[in-house]
Amino acid sequence: MKIALASDHRGFKLKAMLAQYLTDKGYEIKDFGTFTEDSCDYPDYIYPAALSVKNKECDKAILICYTGNGTAIAANKVRGVRAALAYNLKSAVLSRQHNDANALVLPSFLLKNDAIKRVVLGWLKADFEGGRHLKRVEKIKKIEEKENV
């Protein structure tokens, strides 16, 4: 599985840690930046990473900024991307199971590295349940079609 990673300056250290961790776990990583802790604007990095999921260059994305809010907003502007902001393992896993999220958004300020690793692995290993949730995801796709003409 190929994972797009992107962050702003406030998520740089977390992104670097996750890149190494996921590589060690056998995942292929494409790092879209940022590559320093110098102040930057998250859309410059989040948008290309989200596009890589839309264009099927990457299977999923993990996107990071300080609160996760701006990053989630930016990523969800890309048609076909369902970016879920997760603050714990349960919210991350449910975003895959119920919403078929293909992008995980993490806040860099909240969790320690061990907890973040559990959240990320739980999200990556969770599967979309379909069933009653499929109907809802299909409705989201129809909204996207109407809004992106």
LINJOTA-V995381 format. One record per run of one state. SS is the DSSP state (helix for helix, strand for strand, loop for the rest). FROM is the first residue (numbers start at 1). LEN is the number of residues. If there is no record, write none. Layout:
SS:FROM:LEN / SS:FROM:LEN
This chain:
loop:1:1 / strand:2:6 / loop:8:1 / helix:9:16 / loop:25:3 / strand:28:4 / loop:32:11 / helix:43:12 / loop:55:5 / strand:60:6 / loop:66:3 / helix:69:7 / loop:76:7 / strand:83:4 / loop:87:2 / helix:89:11 / loop:100:3 / strand:103:5 / loop:108:5 / helix:113:13 / loop:126:6 / helix:132:16 / loop:148:2
